[in-house]
Amino acid sequence: MNNDKVLIVDDQNGIRVLLTEVFSSEGYRTFQASNGKLALDIVRNDKPDLVLLDMKIPGMDGLEILKHIKKIDASIKVIMMTAYGELDMIKEATENGALMHFTKPFDIDELRTAVNAELRGGSSRFALS
């Protein structure tokens, strides 16, 4: 059994439910948060291996959450999810340690492949032929 933990942070319930379903079926322990405060509580208490983080969240935005996550534990991997046109924020997110970003609506299989590559030993072993 895979014990890797994935935290999904998005204020849209539908996206959280979808991603929870996808990553649970991949064998990950999944956590959900609809805002920054909840997300950071989960980061502190449950130490996820990877966070899927929406850029636009009411209250504390994705960049702010990202900075806090990295302060708590710099080894946590973060993949950003963004709406179209937030490229300036993407650049800043990358500078603050985000691995990559997916633009909504994203291809769920691409996202699944990226998460599996990050958590199951780097992308080289899973290079698509």
C-alpha positions in Angstrom: 0.0 0.0 0.0 1.3 3.4 -1.0 1.4 5.8 1.9 2.0 8.9 -0.1 -0.3 11.7 0.9 -1.8 14.2 -1.5 -3.5 17.4 -0.3 -6.0 19.1 -2.7 -6.5 22.8 -2.1 -9.3 24.4 -4.1 -12.3 26.5 -3.2 -14.4 24.6 -5.8 -15.9 21.5 -4.2 -16.4 19.8 -7.6 -12.7 19.9 -8.3 -11.8 18.7 -4.8 -14.2 15.7 -5.2 -12.9 14.8 -8.6 -9.2 15.0 -7.7 -9.8 13.1 -4.4 -11.5 10.3 -6.4 -8.7 10.2 -9.0 -5.8 10.1 -6.5 -7.6 7.8 -4.0 -8.0 5.3 -6.8 -4.2 5.7 -7.5 -3.6 4.5 -3.9 -2.8 7.9 -2.3 -4.1 9.1 1.0 -6.0 12.3 0.1 -6.8 15.4 2.1 -9.0 18.3 1.0 -9.0 21.9 2.0 -11.2 24.7 0.7 -9.1 27.5 2.0 -5.6 28.5 3.2 -6.1 28.1 6.9 -7.4 24.5 6.5 -4.6 23.7 4.1 -1.9 24.9 6.4 -3.5 22.9 9.3 -3.3 19.8 7.2 0.2 20.5 6.2 1.3 20.9 9.8 -0.6 17.9 11.1 -0.5 15.4 8.3 2.6 16.3 6.4 1.4 15.7 2.8 4.0 14.6 0.3 2.5 16.7 -2.5 0.0 19.6 -2.6 -2.2 20.4 -5.6 -2.8 24.1 -5.0 -5.3 26.4 -6.7 -3.9 29.8 -7.4 -7.1 31.7 -6.8 -8.6 31.0 -3.4 -10.7 33.6 -1.4 -8.8 34.9 1.6 -5.3 33.6 1.4 -4.3 33.2 -2.3 -2.3 30.3 -3.7 1.0 32.2 -3.6 0.6 33.0 0.0 -0.3 29.4 0.9 2.7 28.2 -1.2 5.1 30.4 0.8 3.6 29.2 4.1 3.8 25.5 3.0 7.5 25.9 2.1 8.2 27.6 5.4 6.6 24.7 7.3 8.4 22.0 5.2 10.5 22.9 2.2 10.5 19.3 1.0 6.7 19.2 0.3 6.1 19.2 -3.4 3.6 21.7 -4.8 1.8 21.7 -8.1 -0.2 24.8 -8.9 -3.5 24.8 -10.6 -4.5 28.1 -12.3 -7.1 29.7 -14.4 -6.0 31.0 -17.8 -4.0 34.2 -17.8 -2.3 34.1 -14.4 1.2 33.8 -15.9 2.8 36.5 -13.7 1.6 34.6 -10.7 3.0 31.3 -12.2 6.4 32.8 -12.5 6.3 33.9 -8.9 5.0 30.5 -7.8 7.9 28.8 -9.6 10.4 31.2 -7.9 8.8 30.2 -4.6 9.3 26.5 -5.1 6.2 25.2 -7.1 7.2 22.4 -9.4 4.9 23.1 -12.3 1.4 24.3 -13.0 -1.7 23.1 -14.8 -4.1 25.5 -16.4 -7.8 24.8 -15.8 -9.6 23.0 -17.2 -6.7 20.6 -17.0 -6.4 17.1 -18.5 -6.9 14.8 -15.6 -4.6 12.1 -17.1 -1.7 14.6 -17.5 -2.2 15.7 -13.9 -2.3 12.1 -12.7 0.9 11.3 -14.7 2.7 14.3 -13.2 1.8 13.4 -9.6 2.7 9.8 -10.1 6.0 10.9 -11.6 6.8 13.2 -8.7 5.8 10.8 -6.0 6.9 7.5 -7.5 10.5 8.2 -8.2 10.9 11.1 -10.5 9.8 11.5 -14.1 12.7 9.7 -15.8 11.5 6.2 -14.9 8.0 7.1 -16.2 9.2 8.7 -19.4 6.5 8.4 -22.0 7.8 6.4 -25.0 
